[in-house]
């Protein structure tokens, strides 16, 4: 570990992750625990540090030959920055709008390296996950009550996905083990106690697919018939037990969807889409600026695609869709080549899609940076595999 820290590429990455940790922990503690002025200061400085390190590493590692994918990212980066300045956004807002794109580009570059940062720095990443788990558990305990009306949702539990899924790489190309099962069970439990519907759906579906893909490649056909439904039923059983313990709050949350439209999501979606249709020509194609749906509706769009369509216009949405298509193509290539990273990749991608459709990944820097960084890393690992295959 000490040798790795001395190497500049790992040192920069560790400092970056510590800055991201500050960003995430500040977000968890921002309500009631920290004074607003201190929270804003921590957010600003940790975001600035994160973006500066990513920019430095990207310029340090980037080759002079610009690939088509890099060109798309560069154009989107310039468009987002231009819209931020055009709409007189604060510097911190512009940084937040660029953070997800920088994170994906940074992750893509780290995947080029011969060494595997998520495995080589496994003790560091495990420590990060333990620290985040501590803060998540504390918040769950503080918010939990037997009285449903006095209970709030714990969105911080999403960090169990962002920090937990990269740890699954430690089990690639190995038999399913007790630590792997314990890790995923903890993620399921934390997600259930968060009472966040989108989080729980993302975790259950993505981890079900994870174990299906793991079992398909690691066990015989006879065992698959028994173990695959066993893992799925076990996750459902855990959630049901927590639902009973909580007084049926999980069931209530899902039964309220038809009455509330998913916390008024349908109203926000339809209102934002109508506002897009009524936008001027310039606004229609170039958008209204980062996080503008909140100014329009009082809430964010709770859908990355609708949010980006309003914030960055048709052009921004098309480029975002192209970037998503690129990630999907990498997932498909990983499956075709039966890569060791495929189970983790498809798991992460499914969680990304669900969170993007019903919540946000791109909009918030404390979500986008760790999550999209890992997605970019996995995409580059697939490209490395294709290059190695061509050399053979």
PEQUIDA-V688236 format. One record per pair of residues at least 4 apart in sequence whose ideal C-beta (glycine too) atoms are under 7 Angstrom apart, sorted by the first residue. I is the first residue (numbers start at 1). J is the second residue. Records with the same first field share a line. If there is no record, write none. Layout:
I=J ; J
//
This chain:
1=5 ; 123
2=6
4=10 ; 120 ; 121
5=10 ; 11 ; 14
7=11
8=12
9=13 ; 113
10=14 ; 117 ; 121
11=15
12=16 ; 53 ; 57
13=17 ; 110 ; 117
14=18 ; 124
15=19 ; 53
16=20 ; 50 ; 53 ; 54
17=21 ; 128
18=22
19=23 ; 46 ; 49 ; 50 ; 53
20=24 ; 50 ; 369 ; 370
21=25 ; 128
22=26 ; 42 ; 46
23=27 ; 43 ; 46 ; 47 ; 50 ; 365 ; 366
24=28 ; 132 ; 159 ; 366
25=29 ; 135
26=30 ; 39 ; 42 ; 43 ; 46
27=366
28=135 ; 139 ; 156
29=33 ; 34
30=34 ; 39
34=38 ; 39
35=39
36=40
37=41
38=42
39=43
40=44
41=45
42=46
43=47
44=48 ; 92
45=49
46=50
47=51 ; 92 ; 95 ; 96 ; 99 ; 365
48=52 ; 95
49=53
50=54 ; 99 ; 369
51=55 ; 95 ; 98 ; 99 ; 102
52=56
53=57
54=58 ; 102 ; 103 ; 106
55=59 ; 102
56=60
57=61 ; 106 ; 109
58=62 ; 105 ; 106 ; 109
61=109 ; 112
62=109
66=70 ; 71
67=71
68=72
69=73 ; 326
70=74
71=75
72=76 ; 319 ; 322 ; 323
73=77 ; 101 ; 105
74=78
75=79 ; 319
76=80 ; 101 ; 316 ; 319
77=81 ; 98 ; 101
78=82
79=83 ; 312 ; 315 ; 316
80=84 ; 97 ; 98 ; 101 ; 312
81=85 ; 94 ; 98
82=86
83=87 ; 286 ; 287 ; 289 ; 312
84=89 ; 93 ; 94 ; 97 ; 289 ; 290
87=288 ; 289
89=93 ; 94 ; 289 ; 290
91=95
92=96
93=97 ; 290
94=98
95=99
96=290 ; 365
97=290
98=102
99=103 ; 365 ; 368 ; 369
100=104 ; 362 ; 368 ; 372
101=105
102=106
103=107 ; 368 ; 369 ; 372 ; 373 ; 376
104=108 ; 372 ; 373 ; 375 ; 376
105=109 ; 376
106=110 ; 373 ; 376
107=111 ; 372 ; 373 ; 374 ; 375 ; 376 ; 377
108=376 ; 379 ; 380
110=117 ; 377
111=376 ; 377 ; 380 ; 381 ; 384
112=380
115=120
116=120
117=121
118=125 ; 166 ; 169
119=169 ; 170
121=125
122=126 ; 170
123=127
124=128
125=129 ; 166 ; 167
126=130 ; 167
127=131
128=132 ; 163
129=133 ; 163 ; 164 ; 167
130=134
131=135
132=136 ; 159 ; 163
133=137 ; 160
134=138
135=139 ; 156
136=140 ; 156 ; 157 ; 159 ; 160 ; 190
137=141
138=142
139=143 ; 154 ; 156
140=144 ; 154 ; 190 ; 193 ; 194
143=151 ; 152 ; 154
144=151 ; 193
145=150 ; 151
146=247
147=151
148=247 ; 249 ; 252
151=195 ; 249
153=194 ; 195 ; 196
154=194 ; 195 ; 196
155=196
157=190 ; 191 ; 194 ; 196 ; 199
158=162 ; 199 ; 367
159=163
160=164 ; 187 ; 190 ; 191
161=165 ; 187 ; 202 ; 203 ; 351
162=367 ; 370 ; 371
163=370
164=183 ; 187
165=344 ; 347 ; 348 ; 374
166=374
167=183
168=344 ; 347
169=341 ; 344
171=177 ; 180
172=340 ; 341 ; 344
173=340
175=218
176=180 ; 181 ; 214 ; 218
178=182
179=183
180=184
181=185
182=186
183=187
184=188 ; 207
185=189 ; 238
186=190
187=191 ; 203
188=192 ; 203 ; 207 ; 235 ; 238 ; 239
189=193 ; 238 ; 242
190=194
191=199 ; 200 ; 203
192=200 ; 238 ; 239 ; 242 ; 250
193=242
194=199
195=249 ; 250 ; 253
196=200
197=201 ; 253 ; 254
198=202 ; 354 ; 355 ; 358 ; 359
199=203
200=204
201=205 ; 354
202=206 ; 351 ; 354 ; 355
203=207
204=208 ; 235
205=209 ; 350 ; 354
206=210 ; 347 ; 350 ; 351
207=211 ; 235 ; 347
208=212 ; 232 ; 235
209=213 ; 346 ; 347 ; 350
210=214 ; 343 ; 347
211=215 ; 228 ; 231
212=216 ; 228
213=217 ; 342 ; 343 ; 346
214=218 ; 343
215=219 ; 224 ; 227 ; 228
216=224
217=338
219=223 ; 224 ; 227
223=227
224=228
226=230
227=231
228=232
229=233
230=234
231=235
232=236
233=237
234=238
235=239
236=240
237=241
238=242
239=243 ; 250
240=244
241=245
242=246 ; 250
243=248 ; 250 ; 251
246=250
248=252
249=253
250=254
251=255
252=256
256=260
257=262
260=264
261=265 ; 266 ; 267
262=266
264=268
265=269 ; 302
266=270
267=271
268=272 ; 297 ; 299 ; 301 ; 302
269=273 ; 301 ; 303 ; 306
270=274
271=275 ; 297
272=276 ; 293 ; 296 ; 297 ; 301 ; 306 ; 310
273=277 ; 306
274=278
275=279 ; 296 ; 310
276=284 ; 309 ; 310
279=283 ; 284
280=284
281=285
282=286
283=287 ; 288 ; 313
284=313 ; 314
285=313 ; 314 ; 315
286=313 ; 315
287=310 ; 311 ; 312 ; 313 ; 316
288=292 ; 310 ; 311
289=311
290=311
291=300 ; 311 ; 363
292=296 ; 310 ; 311
293=297 ; 300 ; 301 ; 307 ; 310
294=298 ; 299 ; 300
300=307 ; 360 ; 363
301=306 ; 307 ; 310
302=358 ; 359 ; 360
303=307 ; 357 ; 358
304=308 ; 356 ; 360 ; 361 ; 362 ; 363
305=309 ; 317
306=310
307=311 ; 360 ; 363
308=312 ; 316 ; 317 ; 320 ; 362
309=314 ; 317
311=316
312=316 ; 317
313=317
314=318
315=319
316=320
317=321
318=322
319=323
320=324
321=325
322=326
323=327
324=328
325=329
326=330
327=331 ; 349 ; 375 ; 379
328=332
329=333
330=334 ; 379 ; 382
331=335 ; 345 ; 346 ; 349
332=336
333=337 ; 382 ; 386
334=339 ; 341 ; 342 ; 345 ; 382
335=342
337=385
338=342
339=382 ; 385
341=345 ; 378 ; 381
342=346
343=347
344=348
345=349 ; 378
346=350
347=351
348=352 ; 374 ; 375 ; 378
349=353
350=354
351=355
352=356 ; 361 ; 371 ; 375
353=357
354=358
355=359 ; 361
356=361
360=364 ; 367
361=367 ; 368 ; 371 ; 372
362=368
364=368
365=369
367=371
368=372
369=373
370=374
371=375
372=376
373=377
374=378
375=379
376=380
377=381
378=382
379=383
380=384
381=385
382=386
383=387
384=388
385=389
386=390
387=391
388=392
//
